[in-house]
Amino acid sequence: MKYEINPVQFPTIYTISPIKPLRIKDENIKKLYRGFVKGGYGTKNTPYAEIFYNSLRSKSFDAGVHLNYLSSSGKIKGYGFPGMSESGIQVFGTKFFDNSLLKGELGYNRSVYHYYGYDSPPDILSKSETKHSFDDAFGKFSLQSNHKDVDRFSYSGGLDFYLFNDNNSNDETNFAFHGSFGKMINDVAIKADIDLDFLKYDTQTFKPDDRNIIRVNPRVEKTIDKLTLSAGANIAIEINDLTTYHFYPHARIDYILVDDVMRIFGQLTGSLQRNSYKTFSNENPFLGKDFKLRNTNNKLDVTAGLNVKLDKQLAFIGSIGLKRLNDDAFFRNVPTTSSLVVYDVIYDNNTQTNIHAEIVYDQGEKTVWSLTADYNGNKTSREDRALFRPDFRFALNGNYIMADKIHISTQWAYVTTRYAVDYAPGSNYRSLKGFIDGNLTIDYRYSKVMSVFLKVNNITASNYSRWYNYPSYRFGAMAGLSYSF
C-alpha cells in the first residue's frame, strides 16, 4: 500500500513594525572650561561664594586654584551672637610622567566662630570677647606610580604638614612622612605602609607636648577562586615622654557566596588613632584651652558583614562590629563664671558596639536612594553616659534627575537622645532630645554653562542643639547661581 500527504501551507499574516535604531552615545570629547564660579545669599544674612580656576585638558600636567567663602550673622533668640565665617584658598597641581605622578597642594583656611552658649542676659559679653578664630596653613606633596601592570613594583611616598593655631594660644604643628609599596610574587600580593608622624602641641596652660608616632603596616594578600585572604600586622611606636610599643594583628577574609549577588567578609584588626587639637576643633569649635592630648588605643576591632544584591537595582549592606578603646575621646561641657558654656576633652576606656544596615536603590544616572540605620552602643568605664553620642542614627539620602535639567537631592537624619553633664546639685546628666534634620537642594541647569539653585536647610524647623546650650538655626534657605567660563 502506498500513500502520499500533500503539504498545505497555512496562510499567515505578517505585521512588520519598524525597528527603532540604536542610538550610539556621542563619543566626542566634551568641552572643558577653565573657570567655575558659584554664589548665593541666604537667610540669617548668609553670603556664599566659591571659585575654581583650572588648566585645560593636558597629557603632561594639571593645575588649579580653589577659593571659598561662607558666613552667617543671624540671631538666635535668647542667646549670644552666633555669627561665623569660613574662608580658604587651595592651590594644587599634578605632573604626569610615563610611569608616575607628582602631586602638590598648598592652602590656607581661616574659620571664625563665637561662643554664644549663654543666656543670662544674651548681651553680657561682646562679640570680641566670644570670638574663637582658627588659622590653618597646610601642604601635601607626593610621588606615586601610575602604571597598570599588577606584576610591577608599585610605590607612593610623600610629605603632609600643617600649622594650626587659634586666638586662645593653642598652637599645633604636624609633619607626616608616608610611604607605601607593593608587588605581586607568585600570585601573592606583598605590600606595606610606613608613616612617620610628628606633632607638637603648645598651649598657654601646659608645656609644649611632643606626640610622635611611627607606624609600619605589612600585608600579604592571596586570592583563591572566590576567596580572598589578607594577613599582616599594624605596628605603632608612640614616642612621647615615654616610648610605648603597640602591636595589632590584622586578618581579613572576603568570600563570594553567589557570583554578583552575595559577598561576606570578616576582619580582625587594631590601630592607634591620632588625636589632635585640629581634629577636635573641626568637630567642636566651642573648645576651651585647658586639656591635654592623648591618642586613642583601638586595642581590638572586630567586624563582620555581608553585601547582598537583591535585584538589578536594589542592594543591602549589613555589618556588626566591636571595638575596645583605651583613652577614647569625649567632649564635656564646662560652665564658666560668666554662665558661658565651653568644652574640654576627657578620655575614658570604652567598649563600642556598632550595628549597621543600609538599603541602596540605584537606577543608574537618574535616581539613587539610600536608607541607613546605625546603632552605636558605648559602655564607658568611668562615666555612666557616653557624652554627646547618640545610640541610634537613621538617615535617608536621595538624588533624582528630571529631564536632564533639574537635579534634586535631599538628606534626612534622625538622631536620638544625647547626654551632657548637669552641674546642678543632685543631678549628673542632662538629656538633649532627639531631632529630625532635613535638607533639600534643587539645581536647574539652564544651559551648559549656567545654572540656578535653591537650598533649604532644616525643613521642619526643628529646635535642636548639636552641643548643649548651643541651639542650631531653625529654618534656613539660600538661592544663587553658578557659571562656567
KEVEXTOR-892259 format. One record per residue (C-alpha): residue in three letters; residue number from 0; x, y, z. Coordinates in pm, whole numbers. Example, Ala and Ser with C-alpha at 12.3 -4.5 7.8 and 13.67 -1.06 7.14 Angstrom:
BEGIN
SITE:Ala:0:1230:-450:780 .
SITE:Ser:1:1367:-106:714 .
***
This chain:
BEGIN
SITE:Met:0:0:0:0 .
SITE:Lys:1:128:341:-95 .
SITE:Tyr:2:6:683:21 .
SITE:Glu:3:109:1044:-7 .
SITE:Ile:4:46:1355:209 .
SITE:Asn:5:16:1671:16 .
SITE:Pro:6:163:1964:214 .
SITE:Val:7:-72:2256:264 .
SITE:Gln:8:68:2590:381 .
SITE:Phe:9:-143:2771:634 .
SITE:Pro:10:-178:3137:543 .
SITE:Thr:11:-2:3370:789 .
SITE:Ile:12:-24:3742:823 .
SITE:Tyr:13:299:3930:878 .
SITE:Thr:14:289:4258:1059 .
SITE:Ile:15:613:4444:1006 .
SITE:Ser:16:698:4716:1258 .
SITE:Pro:17:987:4949:1203 .
SITE:Ile:18:1282:4872:1429 .
SITE:Lys:19:1397:5164:1636 .
SITE:Pro:20:1765:5220:1560 .
SITE:Leu:21:2010:5201:1845 .
SITE:Arg:22:2148:5533:1948 .
SITE:Ile:23:2524:5536:1981 .
SITE:Lys:24:2643:5758:2259 .
SITE:Asp:25:2830:6061:2142 .
SITE:Glu:26:3198:5987:2184 .
SITE:Asn:27:3309:6339:2115 .
SITE:Ile:28:3539:6486:2376 .
SITE:Lys:29:3342:6725:2591 .
SITE:Lys:30:3448:7086:2606 .
SITE:Leu:31:3621:7186:2928 .
SITE:Tyr:32:3605:7527:3091 .
SITE:Arg:33:3884:7688:3287 .
SITE:Gly:34:3668:7862:3542 .
SITE:Phe:35:3365:7789:3757 .
SITE:Val:36:3203:8034:3995 .
SITE:Lys:37:2912:7971:4230 .
SITE:Gly:38:2749:8217:4466 .
SITE:Gly:39:2434:8280:4661 .
SITE:Tyr:40:2268:8452:4952 .
SITE:Gly:41:2052:8306:5224 .
SITE:Thr:42:1852:8377:5534 .
SITE:Lys:43:2035:8470:5857 .
SITE:Asn:44:2242:8711:5642 .
SITE:Thr:45:2438:8428:5480 .
SITE:Pro:46:2652:8515:5174 .
SITE:Tyr:47:2829:8233:4992 .
SITE:Ala:48:3090:8234:4713 .
SITE:Glu:49:3314:7970:4557 .
SITE:Ile:50:3557:7993:4264 .
SITE:Phe:51:3750:7725:4076 .
SITE:Tyr:52:4007:7800:3807 .
SITE:Asn:53:4182:7508:3640 .
SITE:Ser:54:4407:7426:3347 .
SITE:Leu:55:4250:7260:3045 .
SITE:Arg:56:4293:6900:2928 .
SITE:Ser:57:4660:6803:2908 .
SITE:Lys:58:4873:6488:2895 .
SITE:Ser:59:5158:6647:3089 .
SITE:Phe:60:5011:6840:3385 .
SITE:Asp:61:4702:6960:3569 .
SITE:Ala:62:4686:7266:3795 .
SITE:Gly:63:4427:7490:3953 .
SITE:Val:64:4315:7712:4238 .
SITE:His:65:4007:7700:4461 .
SITE:Leu:66:3870:7984:4674 .
SITE:Asn:67:3567:7964:4905 .
SITE:Tyr:68:3380:8188:5148 .
SITE:Leu:69:3074:8137:5369 .
SITE:Ser:70:2950:8345:5661 .
SITE:Ser:71:2639:8400:5868 .
SITE:Ser:72:2540:8667:6118 .
SITE:Gly:73:2184:8577:6214 .
SITE:Lys:74:2038:8576:6564 .
SITE:Ile:75:1904:8306:6793 .
SITE:Lys:76:1654:8443:7041 .
SITE:Gly:77:1774:8439:7400 .
SITE:Tyr:78:2138:8355:7320 .
SITE:Gly:79:2460:8536:7238 .
SITE:Phe:80:2584:8633:6893 .
SITE:Pro:81:2619:8310:6686 .
SITE:Gly:82:2795:8463:6386 .
SITE:Met:83:3051:8255:6194 .
SITE:Ser:84:3264:8263:5880 .
SITE:Glu:85:3472:8010:5686 .
SITE:Ser:86:3711:8103:5406 .
SITE:Gly:87:4003:7941:5233 .
SITE:Ile:88:4230:7910:4932 .
SITE:Gln:89:4396:7598:4787 .
SITE:Val:90:4649:7579:4503 .
SITE:Phe:91:4705:7231:4357 .
SITE:Gly:92:4883:7064:4068 .
SITE:Thr:93:4981:6728:3920 .
SITE:Lys:94:5269:6649:3685 .
SITE:Phe:95:5229:6337:3470 .
SITE:Phe:96:5529:6123:3383 .
SITE:Asp:97:5543:5797:3188 .
SITE:Asn:98:5505:5575:3495 .
SITE:Ser:99:5450:5812:3787 .
SITE:Leu:100:5261:6115:3916 .
SITE:Leu:101:5395:6411:4114 .
SITE:Lys:102:5124:6589:4314 .
SITE:Gly:103:5132:6902:4527 .
SITE:Glu:104:4887:7115:4721 .
SITE:Leu:105:4923:7426:4936 .
SITE:Gly:106:4640:7600:5118 .
SITE:Tyr:107:4520:7826:5394 .
SITE:Asn:108:4186:7816:5578 .
SITE:Arg:109:4050:8063:5832 .
SITE:Ser:110:3740:8000:6043 .
SITE:Val:111:3575:8230:6294 .
SITE:Tyr:112:3305:8128:6542 .
SITE:His:113:3157:8282:6853 .
SITE:Tyr:114:3077:8130:7191 .
SITE:Tyr:115:2705:8201:7211 .
SITE:Gly:116:2611:7934:7465 .
SITE:Tyr:117:2493:8168:7741 .
SITE:Asp:118:2154:8319:7818 .
SITE:Ser:119:2176:8549:8120 .
SITE:Pro:120:2149:8802:7955 .
SITE:Pro:121:2248:8742:7591 .
SITE:Asp:122:2439:9072:7562 .
SITE:Ile:123:2652:9024:7872 .
SITE:Leu:124:2960:8958:7654 .
SITE:Ser:125:3075:9147:7345 .
SITE:Lys:126:3149:8987:7008 .
SITE:Ser:127:3523:9032:7057 .
SITE:Glu:128:3507:8853:7394 .
SITE:Thr:129:3329:8550:7248 .
SITE:Lys:130:3530:8527:6925 .
SITE:His:131:3711:8200:6858 .
SITE:Ser:132:3918:8204:6539 .
SITE:Phe:133:4130:7931:6376 .
SITE:Asp:134:4411:7961:6121 .
SITE:Asp:135:4525:7656:5927 .
SITE:Ala:136:4813:7658:5675 .
SITE:Phe:137:4874:7319:5515 .
SITE:Gly:138:5050:7138:5235 .
SITE:Lys:139:5062:6794:5073 .
SITE:Phe:140:5324:6656:4832 .
SITE:Ser:141:5351:6304:4693 .
SITE:Leu:142:5512:6093:4422 .
SITE:Gln:143:5342:5770:4316 .
SITE:Ser:144:5348:5512:4042 .
SITE:Asn:145:5059:5503:3795 .
SITE:His:146:5130:5200:3575 .
SITE:Lys:147:4858:4937:3535 .
SITE:Asp:148:5080:4629:3537 .
SITE:Val:149:5000:4440:3859 .
SITE:Asp:150:5324:4243:3835 .
SITE:Arg:151:5541:4553:3851 .
SITE:Phe:152:5663:4721:4165 .
SITE:Ser:153:5422:4997:4279 .
SITE:Tyr:154:5502:5273:4525 .
SITE:Ser:155:5393:5604:4670 .
SITE:Gly:156:5551:5847:4913 .
SITE:Gly:157:5510:6200:5031 .
SITE:Leu:158:5500:6468:5296 .
SITE:Asp:159:5196:6626:5465 .
SITE:Phe:160:5215:6917:5706 .
SITE:Tyr:161:5001:7179:5875 .
SITE:Leu:162:5043:7476:6109 .
SITE:Phe:163:4728:7524:6314 .
SITE:Asn:164:4651:7783:6584 .
SITE:Asp:165:4368:7981:6741 .
SITE:Asn:166:4326:8307:6932 .
SITE:Asn:167:4333:8122:7267 .
SITE:Ser:168:4709:8050:7243 .
SITE:Asn:169:4669:7694:7117 .
SITE:Asp:170:4940:7615:6861 .
SITE:Glu:171:4985:7285:6682 .
SITE:Thr:172:5241:7176:6422 .
SITE:Asn:173:5233:6846:6235 .
SITE:Phe:174:5471:6688:5982 .
SITE:Ala:175:5397:6341:5846 .
SITE:Phe:176:5612:6138:5606 .
SITE:His:177:5425:5849:5448 .
SITE:Gly:178:5515:5576:5204 .
SITE:Ser:179:5379:5252:5066 .
SITE:Phe:180:5491:4984:4824 .
SITE:Gly:181:5359:4661:4678 .
SITE:Lys:182:5440:4382:4435 .
SITE:Met:183:5287:4055:4314 .
SITE:Ile:184:5505:3748:4375 .
SITE:Asn:185:5367:3412:4256 .
SITE:Asp:186:5005:3539:4275 .
SITE:Val:187:5063:3671:4626 .
SITE:Ala:188:5041:4046:4685 .
SITE:Ile:189:5310:4179:4919 .
SITE:Lys:190:5257:4535:5042 .
SITE:Ala:191:5336:4764:5333 .
SITE:Asp:192:5259:5117:5459 .
SITE:Ile:193:5506:5326:5660 .
SITE:Asp:194:5427:5654:5839 .
SITE:Leu:195:5644:5891:6042 .
SITE:Asp:196:5401:6127:6215 .
SITE:Phe:197:5544:6414:6424 .
SITE:Leu:198:5316:6652:6618 .
SITE:Lys:199:5389:6934:6863 .
SITE:Tyr:200:5111:7090:7072 .
SITE:Asp:201:5170:7409:7270 .
SITE:Thr:202:4919:7582:7500 .
SITE:Gln:203:4920:7869:7744 .
SITE:Thr:204:4845:7632:8035 .
SITE:Phe:205:5062:7328:7963 .
SITE:Lys:206:5420:7300:7849 .
SITE:Pro:207:5487:7207:7485 .
SITE:Asp:208:5396:6845:7420 .
SITE:Asp:209:5563:6632:7152 .
SITE:Arg:210:5345:6343:7041 .
SITE:Asn:211:5513:6138:6771 .
SITE:Ile:212:5403:5812:6609 .
SITE:Ile:213:5588:5567:6384 .
SITE:Arg:214:5364:5318:6200 .
SITE:Val:215:5453:5008:5996 .
SITE:Asn:216:5167:4804:5845 .
SITE:Pro:217:5284:4500:5640 .
SITE:Arg:218:5031:4293:5443 .
SITE:Val:219:5018:3966:5249 .
SITE:Glu:220:4713:3905:5026 .
SITE:Lys:221:4608:3597:4830 .
SITE:Thr:222:4303:3525:4614 .
SITE:Ile:223:4191:3165:4566 .
SITE:Asp:224:3889:3134:4337 .
SITE:Lys:225:3611:3314:4530 .
SITE:Leu:226:3812:3356:4849 .
SITE:Thr:227:4044:3649:4928 .
SITE:Leu:228:4267:3634:5236 .
SITE:Ser:229:4470:3917:5385 .
SITE:Ala:230:4706:3887:5680 .
SITE:Gly:231:4960:4110:5846 .
SITE:Ala:232:5006:4343:6140 .
SITE:Asn:233:4970:4706:6246 .
SITE:Ile:234:5275:4818:6441 .
SITE:Ala:235:5276:5158:6613 .
SITE:Ile:236:5550:5317:6823 .
SITE:Glu:237:5423:5605:7035 .
SITE:Ile:238:5703:5847:7132 .
SITE:Asn:239:5601:6099:7399 .
SITE:Asp:240:5757:6141:7743 .
SITE:Leu:241:5783:5763:7731 .
SITE:Thr:242:5808:5526:7436 .
SITE:Thr:243:5521:5279:7403 .
SITE:Tyr:244:5504:4992:7154 .
SITE:His:245:5173:4869:7013 .
SITE:Phe:246:5127:4551:6809 .
SITE:Tyr:247:4794:4469:6648 .
SITE:Pro:248:4742:4153:6438 .
SITE:His:249:4547:4206:6118 .
SITE:Ala:250:4341:3946:5930 .
SITE:Arg:251:4062:3983:5676 .
SITE:Ile:252:3859:3735:5473 .
SITE:Asp:253:3628:3807:5179 .
SITE:Tyr:254:3421:3531:5023 .
SITE:Ile:255:3178:3542:4729 .
SITE:Leu:256:2887:3313:4819 .
SITE:Val:257:2693:3378:4499 .
SITE:Asp:258:2853:3545:4197 .
SITE:Asp:259:2737:3906:4156 .
SITE:Val:260:2477:3853:4430 .
SITE:Met:261:2619:3792:4777 .
SITE:Arg:262:2955:3855:4942 .
SITE:Ile:263:3051:3814:5308 .
SITE:Phe:264:3352:3949:5492 .
SITE:Gly:265:3516:3947:5833 .
SITE:Gln:266:3806:4140:5981 .
SITE:Leu:267:4016:4138:6296 .
SITE:Thr:268:4249:4434:6345 .
SITE:Gly:269:4351:4722:6571 .
SITE:Ser:270:4516:5064:6544 .
SITE:Leu:271:4650:5368:6723 .
SITE:Gln:272:4431:5670:6644 .
SITE:Arg:273:4592:6015:6631 .
SITE:Asn:274:4404:6279:6832 .
SITE:Ser:275:4491:6642:6769 .
SITE:Tyr:276:4362:6986:6855 .
SITE:Lys:277:4285:7039:6487 .
SITE:Thr:278:4058:6734:6458 .
SITE:Phe:279:3884:6818:6787 .
SITE:Ser:280:3817:7181:6691 .
SITE:Asn:281:3691:7083:6346 .
SITE:Glu:282:3425:6874:6518 .
SITE:Asn:283:3352:7114:6805 .
SITE:Pro:284:3464:7479:6761 .
SITE:Phe:285:3349:7574:7114 .
SITE:Leu:286:3651:7422:7286 .
SITE:Gly:287:3832:7588:7574 .
SITE:Lys:288:4206:7569:7623 .
SITE:Asp:289:4275:7357:7931 .
SITE:Phe:290:4308:6994:7819 .
SITE:Lys:291:4590:6766:7714 .
SITE:Leu:292:4618:6543:7410 .
SITE:Arg:293:4615:6164:7421 .
SITE:Asn:294:4596:5915:7139 .
SITE:Thr:295:4321:5654:7134 .
SITE:Asn:296:4438:5293:7151 .
SITE:Asn:297:4199:5078:6948 .
SITE:Lys:298:4310:4751:7107 .
SITE:Leu:299:4055:4530:6930 .
SITE:Asp:300:3843:4595:6624 .
SITE:Val:301:3629:4304:6501 .
SITE:Thr:302:3386:4346:6209 .
SITE:Ala:303:3173:4105:6007 .
SITE:Gly:304:2912:4172:5742 .
SITE:Leu:305:2759:4096:5407 .
SITE:Asn:306:2663:4266:5081 .
SITE:Val:307:2357:4132:4902 .
SITE:Lys:308:2229:4236:4560 .
SITE:Leu:309:1855:4179:4588 .
SITE:Asp:310:1792:4261:4222 .
SITE:Lys:311:1943:4473:3946 .
SITE:Gln:312:1871:4799:4126 .
SITE:Leu:313:1840:4707:4493 .
SITE:Ala:314:2118:4612:4733 .
SITE:Phe:315:2155:4551:5107 .
SITE:Ile:316:2466:4616:5316 .
SITE:Gly:317:2490:4500:5676 .
SITE:Ser:318:2765:4471:5935 .
SITE:Ile:319:2826:4427:6306 .
SITE:Gly:320:3139:4537:6489 .
SITE:Leu:321:3302:4553:6830 .
SITE:Lys:322:3581:4786:6945 .
SITE:Arg:323:3775:4805:7270 .
SITE:Leu:324:3913:5156:7305 .
SITE:Asn:325:4156:5290:7563 .
SITE:Asp:326:4153:5671:7603 .
SITE:Asp:327:3851:5722:7381 .
SITE:Ala:328:3795:6099:7350 .
SITE:Phe:329:3467:6264:7460 .
SITE:Phe:330:3361:6630:7470 .
SITE:Arg:331:3247:6759:7809 .
SITE:Asn:332:3059:7084:7871 .
SITE:Val:333:3226:7305:8134 .
SITE:Pro:334:3040:7613:8264 .
SITE:Thr:335:3235:7927:8349 .
SITE:Thr:336:3166:8205:8599 .
SITE:Ser:337:3001:8417:8327 .
SITE:Ser:338:2745:8139:8252 .
SITE:Leu:339:2919:8080:7918 .
SITE:Val:340:2942:7710:7829 .
SITE:Val:341:3270:7590:7677 .
SITE:Tyr:342:3402:7240:7617 .
SITE:Asp:343:3708:7039:7703 .
SITE:Val:344:3811:6684:7615 .
SITE:Ile:345:3810:6391:7856 .
SITE:Tyr:346:3933:6038:7797 .
SITE:Asp:347:3765:5716:7902 .
SITE:Asn:348:3803:5345:7825 .
SITE:Asn:349:3513:5236:7609 .
SITE:Thr:350:3365:4919:7463 .
SITE:Gln:351:3177:5017:7149 .
SITE:Thr:352:2928:4805:6958 .
SITE:Asn:353:2810:4902:6611 .
SITE:Ile:354:2530:4751:6403 .
SITE:His:355:2489:4896:6055 .
SITE:Ala:356:2215:4829:5798 .
SITE:Glu:357:2177:5002:5463 .
SITE:Ile:358:1947:4961:5164 .
SITE:Val:359:2054:5122:4836 .
SITE:Tyr:360:1827:5172:4534 .
SITE:Asp:361:2030:5266:4227 .
SITE:Gln:362:1851:5320:3898 .
SITE:Gly:363:2158:5448:3717 .
SITE:Glu:364:2218:5811:3638 .
SITE:Lys:365:1860:5921:3712 .
SITE:Thr:366:1778:5806:4064 .
SITE:Val:367:1977:5693:4366 .
SITE:Trp:368:1830:5643:4716 .
SITE:Ser:369:1981:5504:5033 .
SITE:Leu:370:1832:5432:5374 .
SITE:Thr:371:2071:5364:5664 .
SITE:Ala:372:2032:5273:6028 .
SITE:Asp:373:2314:5266:6285 .
SITE:Tyr:374:2325:5152:6643 .
SITE:Asn:375:2628:5260:6847 .
SITE:Gly:376:2638:5124:7198 .
SITE:Asn:377:2905:5271:7424 .
SITE:Lys:378:2999:5119:7758 .
SITE:Thr:379:3243:5351:7932 .
SITE:Ser:380:3442:5260:8243 .
SITE:Arg:381:3429:5593:8434 .
SITE:Glu:382:3129:5788:8302 .
SITE:Asp:383:2778:5644:8323 .
SITE:Arg:384:2690:5805:7991 .
SITE:Ala:385:2882:5840:7665 .
SITE:Leu:386:2869:6219:7640 .
SITE:Phe:387:2711:6360:7321 .
SITE:Arg:388:2700:6023:7146 .
SITE:Pro:389:2355:5901:7041 .
SITE:Asp:390:2262:5534:7048 .
SITE:Phe:391:2076:5543:6716 .
SITE:Arg:392:2105:5738:6394 .
SITE:Phe:393:1881:5696:6088 .
SITE:Ala:394:1944:5863:5752 .
SITE:Leu:395:1771:5892:5416 .
SITE:Asn:396:1959:6030:5115 .
SITE:Gly:397:1832:6067:4762 .
SITE:Asn:398:1923:6210:4422 .
SITE:Tyr:399:1687:6248:4127 .
SITE:Ile:400:1742:6397:3780 .
SITE:Met:401:1437:6521:3593 .
SITE:Ala:402:1456:6566:3216 .
SITE:Asp:403:1835:6617:3236 .
SITE:Lys:404:1764:6972:3356 .
SITE:Ile:405:1650:6960:3717 .
SITE:His:406:1875:6792:3974 .
SITE:Ile:407:1714:6727:4312 .
SITE:Ser:408:1897:6598:4618 .
SITE:Thr:409:1774:6556:4973 .
SITE:Gln:410:1922:6440:5304 .
SITE:Trp:411:1724:6350:5614 .
SITE:Ala:412:1856:6234:5951 .
SITE:Tyr:413:1704:6137:6282 .
SITE:Val:414:1936:6136:6584 .
SITE:Thr:415:1824:6002:6920 .
SITE:Thr:416:1890:6139:7270 .
SITE:Arg:417:2240:6255:7372 .
SITE:Tyr:418:2367:6345:7719 .
SITE:Ala:419:2560:6636:7868 .
SITE:Val:420:2694:6687:8220 .
SITE:Asp:421:2447:6855:8459 .
SITE:Tyr:422:2621:7054:8732 .
SITE:Ala:423:2304:7126:8932 .
SITE:Pro:424:2304:6981:9287 .
SITE:Gly:425:2170:6626:9290 .
SITE:Ser:426:2196:6583:8912 .
SITE:Asn:427:2450:6404:8700 .
SITE:Tyr:428:2341:6429:8337 .
SITE:Arg:429:2109:6638:8125 .
SITE:Ser:430:1949:6489:7814 .
SITE:Leu:431:1931:6659:7476 .
SITE:Lys:432:1619:6544:7297 .
SITE:Gly:433:1638:6366:6964 .
SITE:Phe:434:1577:6561:6647 .
SITE:Ile:435:1498:6538:6277 .
SITE:Asp:436:1701:6743:6031 .
SITE:Gly:437:1606:6757:5663 .
SITE:Asn:438:1773:6937:5373 .
SITE:Leu:439:1670:6985:5011 .
SITE:Thr:440:1866:7118:4712 .
SITE:Ile:441:1716:7192:4369 .
SITE:Asp:442:1955:7276:4084 .
SITE:Tyr:443:1814:7389:3749 .
SITE:Arg:444:2066:7354:3463 .
SITE:Tyr:445:1959:7642:3241 .
SITE:Ser:446:2242:7575:2995 .
SITE:Lys:447:2578:7400:2977 .
SITE:Val:448:2746:7694:3145 .
SITE:Met:449:2482:7838:3379 .
SITE:Ser:450:2251:7702:3645 .
SITE:Val:451:2046:7833:3937 .
SITE:Phe:452:1995:7660:4271 .
SITE:Leu:453:1776:7669:4580 .
SITE:Lys:454:1887:7509:4905 .
SITE:Val:455:1664:7465:5210 .
SITE:Asn:456:1808:7359:5549 .
SITE:Asn:457:1619:7219:5847 .
SITE:Ile:458:1296:7193:5650 .
SITE:Thr:459:1091:7100:5958 .
SITE:Ala:460:1234:7397:6156 .
SITE:Ser:461:1336:7159:6436 .
SITE:Asn:462:1457:7323:6754 .
SITE:Tyr:463:1762:7116:6845 .
SITE:Ser:464:2113:7153:6982 .
SITE:Arg:465:2412:6967:6847 .
SITE:Trp:466:2600:7074:7162 .
SITE:Tyr:467:2447:7158:7498 .
SITE:Asn:468:2333:7524:7518 .
SITE:Tyr:469:2427:7582:7152 .
SITE:Pro:470:2099:7561:6956 .
SITE:Ser:471:2115:7549:6577 .
SITE:Tyr:472:1935:7780:6337 .
SITE:Arg:473:1588:7656:6269 .
SITE:Phe:474:1463:7708:5910 .
SITE:Gly:475:1712:7839:5654 .
SITE:Ala:476:1716:7890:5277 .
SITE:Met:477:1967:8004:5017 .
SITE:Ala:478:1936:8083:4646 .
SITE:Gly:479:2206:8151:4391 .
SITE:Leu:480:2360:8064:4057 .
SITE:Ser:481:2671:7907:3905 .
SITE:Tyr:482:2853:7988:3583 .
SITE:Ser:483:3133:7821:3387 .
SITE:Phe:484:3370:8026:3175 .
***
